Amino acid sequence: MTFSWKRNLLVVWTGVFFCSAAYSISVPFMPIFLTTELGVDKHLELWSGFAFGITFFASALIAPFWGSLADKYGRKPMMIRSGFSLAALYMITFFVHDPYVFLIVRIFQGLLAGFVPASIALVATNTPEDRAGYALGIMATAGATGSIVGPFLGGIISHYAGNREAFLISGFVVLVSAAIATFFVREKPFNTSKPRSRIKDDIKLAFSNRTFAALLGLVGLGTFSVMILEPLLTVYVMKLGVANTDASLKSGIIFSAVGIATVLAAPLWGRLGGKIGFSRVLFIGLLGGGVGNILQFFVHHYVEFGVLRFVYGLFFAGVYPAANAMIVRFTDPSFRGRAFSLNQTSTQIATMIGPIIGGALGGWIPISWVFLLNGAMLVAVALLVRRQKLGATG
């Protein structure tokens, strides 16, 4: 290589950190923006859910197309495209005063997204193979760190400046990511004269690779297990005895517990995967995450709940770096951009479906039982990984 992969990793990590922080500066406060700035005073929950989910739906549909372009023109151009596009769309949101126009902007945010999967694919293909697991573990901390810092900054900005201004700040923060990608990220030269693949052929090729197809399912299930609890955590905290006036603060602290655990543990899992095999790390992460969720069924105090969320995060932090490293191991370099874009499609579909099913289950059965069912599902998937010896050589 003509550049330092370690320097490149640091640069890409910084870009993903800013991109993730920009998202969590404004999007978590979207329901407040809808009601205070756009005048939505009826069916706010429906509007919020639709505005949230429609972006992920659009992103899931378009991701294979961007992956095909990434494998033809490179991952860096996809980072630049997505970075500047998202920066513009966040800034445009500042000027929106109609909820329907806001939905249109949210659709375009999904269609033009892709900074994070392009970043992961770039690191995966521009890092020595024996260090790829470590690098992908480090990358997992970028989004987690951004999601810890972002809501804190967003809360301050929304309180002192306003929710509309939070979107403007998000735009400037993403602009930093785009500038980093443009001027500092390095990538191996690409042969742009080769023909671009067809999406239908890409999907067919992906599912002909049994290990990769199984990994797509695992990543989707893992994301589903996270997102199914998303609409229930704050409610569960209140059921554990926290007053409504303190619920936002204490829920925020508990939310951040998983992010902090990911920052601490993900690099260690990535390094360990290079020694014992990423399939074993995947098994341990799923099993530990499943047991951690099951134990949350038995808590009676929000402090116990927060501690168990942290422990759950320590184990589950190994799942995504292991899965990403195995995608690198079991796909051809020429297919990597498309592989990670298909991985994004799986993630986005799960992100869209999870909260809907979680909310429905929370209204049908006690929330503690959702933790139990979710944990049992992760344990079952972990045992399936072990039994099938998924990617046993990796």
Secondary structure as a PSIPRED ss2 file (coil, helix, strand):
# PSIPRED VFORMAT (PSIPRED V4.0)

   1 M C   1.000  0.000  0.000
   2 T C   1.000  0.000  0.000
   3 F C   1.000  0.000  0.000
   4 S C   1.000  0.000  0.000
   5 W H   0.000  1.000  0.000
   6 K H   0.000  1.000  0.000
   7 R H   0.000  1.000  0.000
   8 N H   0.000  1.000  0.000
   9 L H   0.000  1.000  0.000
  10 L H   0.000  1.000  0.000
  11 V H   0.000  1.000  0.000
  12 V H   0.000  1.000  0.000
  13 W H   0.000  1.000  0.000
  14 T H   0.000  1.000  0.000
  15 G H   0.000  1.000  0.000
  16 V H   0.000  1.000  0.000
  17 F H   0.000  1.000  0.000
  18 F H   0.000  1.000  0.000
  19 C H   0.000  1.000  0.000
  20 S H   0.000  1.000  0.000
  21 A H   0.000  1.000  0.000
  22 A H   0.000  1.000  0.000
  23 Y H   0.000  1.000  0.000
  24 S H   0.000  1.000  0.000
  25 I H   0.000  1.000  0.000
  26 S H   0.000  1.000  0.000
  27 V H   0.000  1.000  0.000
  28 P H   0.000  1.000  0.000
  29 F H   0.000  1.000  0.000
  30 M H   0.000  1.000  0.000
  31 P H   0.000  1.000  0.000
  32 I H   0.000  1.000  0.000
  33 F H   0.000  1.000  0.000
  34 L H   0.000  1.000  0.000
  35 T H   0.000  1.000  0.000
  36 T H   0.000  1.000  0.000
  37 E C   1.000  0.000  0.000
  38 L C   1.000  0.000  0.000
  39 G C   1.000  0.000  0.000
  40 V C   1.000  0.000  0.000
  41 D C   1.000  0.000  0.000
  42 K C   1.000  0.000  0.000
  43 H C   1.000  0.000  0.000
  44 L H   0.000  1.000  0.000
  45 E H   0.000  1.000  0.000
  46 L H   0.000  1.000  0.000
  47 W H   0.000  1.000  0.000
  48 S H   0.000  1.000  0.000
  49 G H   0.000  1.000  0.000
  50 F H   0.000  1.000  0.000
  51 A H   0.000  1.000  0.000
  52 F H   0.000  1.000  0.000
  53 G H   0.000  1.000  0.000
  54 I H   0.000  1.000  0.000
  55 T H   0.000  1.000  0.000
  56 F H   0.000  1.000  0.000
  57 F H   0.000  1.000  0.000
  58 A H   0.000  1.000  0.000
  59 S H   0.000  1.000  0.000
  60 A H   0.000  1.000  0.000
  61 L H   0.000  1.000  0.000
  62 I H   0.000  1.000  0.000
  63 A H   0.000  1.000  0.000
  64 P H   0.000  1.000  0.000
  65 F H   0.000  1.000  0.000
  66 W H   0.000  1.000  0.000
  67 G H   0.000  1.000  0.000
  68 S H   0.000  1.000  0.000
  69 L H   0.000  1.000  0.000
  70 A H   0.000  1.000  0.000
  71 D H   0.000  1.000  0.000
  72 K H   0.000  1.000  0.000
  73 Y H   0.000  1.000  0.000
  74 G C   1.000  0.000  0.000
  75 R H   0.000  1.000  0.000
  76 K H   0.000  1.000  0.000
  77 P H   0.000  1.000  0.000
  78 M H   0.000  1.000  0.000
  79 M H   0.000  1.000  0.000
  80 I H   0.000  1.000  0.000
  81 R H   0.000  1.000  0.000
  82 S H   0.000  1.000  0.000
  83 G H   0.000  1.000  0.000
  84 F H   0.000  1.000  0.000
  85 S H   0.000  1.000  0.000
  86 L H   0.000  1.000  0.000
  87 A H   0.000  1.000  0.000
  88 A H   0.000  1.000  0.000
  89 L H   0.000  1.000  0.000
  90 Y H   0.000  1.000  0.000
  91 M H   0.000  1.000  0.000
  92 I H   0.000  1.000  0.000
  93 T H   0.000  1.000  0.000
  94 F C   1.000  0.000  0.000
  95 F C   1.000  0.000  0.000
  96 V C   1.000  0.000  0.000
  97 H C   1.000  0.000  0.000
  98 D C   1.000  0.000  0.000
  99 P H   0.000  1.000  0.000
 100 Y H   0.000  1.000  0.000
 101 V H   0.000  1.000  0.000
 102 F H   0.000  1.000  0.000
 103 L H   0.000  1.000  0.000
 104 I H   0.000  1.000  0.000
 105 V H   0.000  1.000  0.000
 106 R H   0.000  1.000  0.000
 107 I H   0.000  1.000  0.000
 108 F H   0.000  1.000  0.000
 109 Q H   0.000  1.000  0.000
 110 G H   0.000  1.000  0.000
 111 L H   0.000  1.000  0.000
 112 L C   1.000  0.000  0.000
 113 A C   1.000  0.000  0.000
 114 G C   1.000  0.000  0.000
 115 F H   0.000  1.000  0.000
 116 V H   0.000  1.000  0.000
 117 P H   0.000  1.000  0.000
 118 A H   0.000  1.000  0.000
 119 S H   0.000  1.000  0.000
 120 I H   0.000  1.000  0.000
 121 A H   0.000  1.000  0.000
 122 L H   0.000  1.000  0.000
 123 V H   0.000  1.000  0.000
 124 A H   0.000  1.000  0.000
 125 T H   0.000  1.000  0.000
 126 N C   1.000  0.000  0.000
 127 T C   1.000  0.000  0.000
 128 P C   1.000  0.000  0.000
 129 E H   0.000  1.000  0.000
 130 D H   0.000  1.000  0.000
 131 R H   0.000  1.000  0.000
 132 A H   0.000  1.000  0.000
 133 G H   0.000  1.000  0.000
 134 Y H   0.000  1.000  0.000
 135 A H   0.000  1.000  0.000
 136 L H   0.000  1.000  0.000
 137 G H   0.000  1.000  0.000
 138 I H   0.000  1.000  0.000
 139 M H   0.000  1.000  0.000
 140 A H   0.000  1.000  0.000
 141 T H   0.000  1.000  0.000
 142 A H   0.000  1.000  0.000
 143 G H   0.000  1.000  0.000
 144 A H   0.000  1.000  0.000
 145 T H   0.000  1.000  0.000
 146 G H   0.000  1.000  0.000
 147 S H   0.000  1.000  0.000
 148 I H   0.000  1.000  0.000
 149 V H   0.000  1.000  0.000
 150 G H   0.000  1.000  0.000
 151 P H   0.000  1.000  0.000
 152 F H   0.000  1.000  0.000
 153 L H   0.000  1.000  0.000
 154 G H   0.000  1.000  0.000
 155 G H   0.000  1.000  0.000
 156 I H   0.000  1.000  0.000
 157 I H   0.000  1.000  0.000
 158 S H   0.000  1.000  0.000
 159 H H   0.000  1.000  0.000
 160 Y H   0.000  1.000  0.000
 161 A C   1.000  0.000  0.000
 162 G C   1.000  0.000  0.000
 163 N H   0.000  1.000  0.000
 164 R H   0.000  1.000  0.000
 165 E H   0.000  1.000  0.000
 166 A H   0.000  1.000  0.000
 167 F H   0.000  1.000  0.000
 168 L H   0.000  1.000  0.000
 169 I H   0.000  1.000  0.000
 170 S H   0.000  1.000  0.000
 171 G H   0.000  1.000  0.000
 172 F H   0.000  1.000  0.000
 173 V H   0.000  1.000  0.000
 174 V H   0.000  1.000  0.000
 175 L H   0.000  1.000  0.000
 176 V H   0.000  1.000  0.000
 177 S H   0.000  1.000  0.000
 178 A H   0.000  1.000  0.000
 179 A H   0.000  1.000  0.000
 180 I H   0.000  1.000  0.000
 181 A H   0.000  1.000  0.000
 182 T H   0.000  1.000  0.000
 183 F H   0.000  1.000  0.000
 184 F C   1.000  0.000  0.000
 185 V C   1.000  0.000  0.000
 186 R C   1.000  0.000  0.000
 187 E C   1.000  0.000  0.000
 188 K C   1.000  0.000  0.000
 189 P C   1.000  0.000  0.000
 190 F C   1.000  0.000  0.000
 191 N C   1.000  0.000  0.000
 192 T C   1.000  0.000  0.000
 193 S C   1.000  0.000  0.000
 194 K C   1.000  0.000  0.000
 195 P C   1.000  0.000  0.000
 196 R C   1.000  0.000  0.000
 197 S C   1.000  0.000  0.000
 198 R C   1.000  0.000  0.000
 199 I H   0.000  1.000  0.000
 200 K H   0.000  1.000  0.000
 201 D H   0.000  1.000  0.000
 202 D H   0.000  1.000  0.000
 203 I H   0.000  1.000  0.000
 204 K H   0.000  1.000  0.000
 205 L H   0.000  1.000  0.000
 206 A H   0.000  1.000  0.000
 207 F H   0.000  1.000  0.000
 208 S H   0.000  1.000  0.000
 209 N C   1.000  0.000  0.000
 210 R H   0.000  1.000  0.000
 211 T H   0.000  1.000  0.000
 212 F H   0.000  1.000  0.000
 213 A H   0.000  1.000  0.000
 214 A H   0.000  1.000  0.000
 215 L H   0.000  1.000  0.000
 216 L H   0.000  1.000  0.000
 217 G H   0.000  1.000  0.000
 218 L H   0.000  1.000  0.000
 219 V H   0.000  1.000  0.000
 220 G H   0.000  1.000  0.000
 221 L H   0.000  1.000  0.000
 222 G H   0.000  1.000  0.000
 223 T H   0.000  1.000  0.000
 224 F H   0.000  1.000  0.000
 225 S H   0.000  1.000  0.000
 226 V H   0.000  1.000  0.000
 227 M H   0.000  1.000  0.000
 228 I C   1.000  0.000  0.000
 229 L C   1.000  0.000  0.000
 230 E C   1.000  0.000  0.000
 231 P C   1.000  0.000  0.000
 232 L C   1.000  0.000  0.000
 233 L H   0.000  1.000  0.000
 234 T H   0.000  1.000  0.000
 235 V H   0.000  1.000  0.000
 236 Y H   0.000  1.000  0.000
 237 V H   0.000  1.000  0.000
 238 M H   0.000  1.000  0.000
 239 K H   0.000  1.000  0.000
 240 L C   1.000  0.000  0.000
 241 G C   1.000  0.000  0.000
 242 V C   1.000  0.000  0.000
 243 A C   1.000  0.000  0.000
 244 N H   0.000  1.000  0.000
 245 T H   0.000  1.000  0.000
 246 D H   0.000  1.000  0.000
 247 A H   0.000  1.000  0.000
 248 S H   0.000  1.000  0.000
 249 L H   0.000  1.000  0.000
 250 K H   0.000  1.000  0.000
 251 S H   0.000  1.000  0.000
 252 G H   0.000  1.000  0.000
 253 I H   0.000  1.000  0.000
 254 I H   0.000  1.000  0.000
 255 F H   0.000  1.000  0.000
 256 S H   0.000  1.000  0.000
 257 A H   0.000  1.000  0.000
 258 V H   0.000  1.000  0.000
 259 G H   0.000  1.000  0.000
 260 I H   0.000  1.000  0.000
 261 A H   0.000  1.000  0.000
 262 T H   0.000  1.000  0.000
 263 V H   0.000  1.000  0.000
 264 L H   0.000  1.000  0.000
 265 A H   0.000  1.000  0.000
 266 A H   0.000  1.000  0.000
 267 P H   0.000  1.000  0.000
 268 L H   0.000  1.000  0.000
 269 W H   0.000  1.000  0.000
 270 G H   0.000  1.000  0.000
 271 R H   0.000  1.000  0.000
 272 L H   0.000  1.000  0.000
 273 G H   0.000  1.000  0.000
 274 G H   0.000  1.000  0.000
 275 K H   0.000  1.000  0.000
 276 I H   0.000  1.000  0.000
 277 G C   1.000  0.000  0.000
 278 F H   0.000  1.000  0.000
 279 S H   0.000  1.000  0.000
 280 R H   0.000  1.000  0.000
 281 V H   0.000  1.000  0.000
 282 L H   0.000  1.000  0.000
 283 F H   0.000  1.000  0.000
 284 I H   0.000  1.000  0.000
 285 G H   0.000  1.000  0.000
 286 L H   0.000  1.000  0.000
 287 L H   0.000  1.000  0.000
 288 G H   0.000  1.000  0.000
 289 G H   0.000  1.000  0.000
 290 G H   0.000  1.000  0.000
 291 V H   0.000  1.000  0.000
 292 G H   0.000  1.000  0.000
 293 N H   0.000  1.000  0.000
 294 I H   0.000  1.000  0.000
 295 L H   0.000  1.000  0.000
 296 Q H   0.000  1.000  0.000
 297 F H   0.000  1.000  0.000
 298 F H   0.000  1.000  0.000
 299 V C   1.000  0.000  0.000
 300 H C   1.000  0.000  0.000
 301 H C   1.000  0.000  0.000
 302 Y H   0.000  1.000  0.000
 303 V H   0.000  1.000  0.000
 304 E H   0.000  1.000  0.000
 305 F H   0.000  1.000  0.000
 306 G H   0.000  1.000  0.000
 307 V H   0.000  1.000  0.000
 308 L H   0.000  1.000  0.000
 309 R H   0.000  1.000  0.000
 310 F H   0.000  1.000  0.000
 311 V H   0.000  1.000  0.000
 312 Y H   0.000  1.000  0.000
 313 G H   0.000  1.000  0.000
 314 L H   0.000  1.000  0.000
 315 F H   0.000  1.000  0.000
 316 F H   0.000  1.000  0.000
 317 A C   1.000  0.000  0.000
 318 G C   1.000  0.000  0.000
 319 V H   0.000  1.000  0.000
 320 Y H   0.000  1.000  0.000
 321 P H   0.000  1.000  0.000
 322 A H   0.000  1.000  0.000
 323 A H   0.000  1.000  0.000
 324 N H   0.000  1.000  0.000
 325 A H   0.000  1.000  0.000
 326 M H   0.000  1.000  0.000
 327 I H   0.000  1.000  0.000
 328 V H   0.000  1.000  0.000
 329 R H   0.000  1.000  0.000
 330 F C   1.000  0.000  0.000
 331 T C   1.000  0.000  0.000
 332 D C   1.000  0.000  0.000
 333 P H   0.000  1.000  0.000
 334 S H   0.000  1.000  0.000
 335 F H   0.000  1.000  0.000
 336 R H   0.000  1.000  0.000
 337 G H   0.000  1.000  0.000
 338 R H   0.000  1.000  0.000
 339 A H   0.000  1.000  0.000
 340 F H   0.000  1.000  0.000
 341 S H   0.000  1.000  0.000
 342 L H   0.000  1.000  0.000
 343 N H   0.000  1.000  0.000
 344 Q H   0.000  1.000  0.000
 345 T H   0.000  1.000  0.000
 346 S H   0.000  1.000  0.000
 347 T H   0.000  1.000  0.000
 348 Q H   0.000  1.000  0.000
 349 I H   0.000  1.000  0.000
 350 A H   0.000  1.000  0.000
 351 T H   0.000  1.000  0.000
 352 M H   0.000  1.000  0.000
 353 I H   0.000  1.000  0.000
 354 G H   0.000  1.000  0.000
 355 P H   0.000  1.000  0.000
 356 I H   0.000  1.000  0.000
 357 I H   0.000  1.000  0.000
 358 G H   0.000  1.000  0.000
 359 G H   0.000  1.000  0.000
 360 A H   0.000  1.000  0.000
 361 L H   0.000  1.000  0.000
 362 G H   0.000  1.000  0.000
 363 G H   0.000  1.000  0.000
 364 W H   0.000  1.000  0.000
 365 I C   1.000  0.000  0.000
 366 P C   1.000  0.000  0.000
 367 I H   0.000  1.000  0.000
 368 S H   0.000  1.000  0.000
 369 W H   0.000  1.000  0.000
 370 V H   0.000  1.000  0.000
 371 F H   0.000  1.000  0.000
 372 L H   0.000  1.000  0.000
 373 L H   0.000  1.000  0.000
 374 N H   0.000  1.000  0.000
 375 G H   0.000  1.000  0.000
 376 A H   0.000  1.000  0.000
 377 M H   0.000  1.000  0.000
 378 L H   0.000  1.000  0.000
 379 V H   0.000  1.000  0.000
 380 A H   0.000  1.000  0.000
 381 V H   0.000  1.000  0.000
 382 A H   0.000  1.000  0.000
 383 L H   0.000  1.000  0.000
 384 L H   0.000  1.000  0.000
 385 V H   0.000  1.000  0.000
 386 R H   0.000  1.000  0.000
 387 R H   0.000  1.000  0.000
 388 Q H   0.000  1.000  0.000
 389 K C   1.000  0.000  0.000
 390 L C   1.000  0.000  0.000
 391 G C   1.000  0.000  0.000
 392 A C   1.000  0.000  0.000
 393 T C   1.000  0.000  0.000
 394 G C   1.000  0.000  0.000
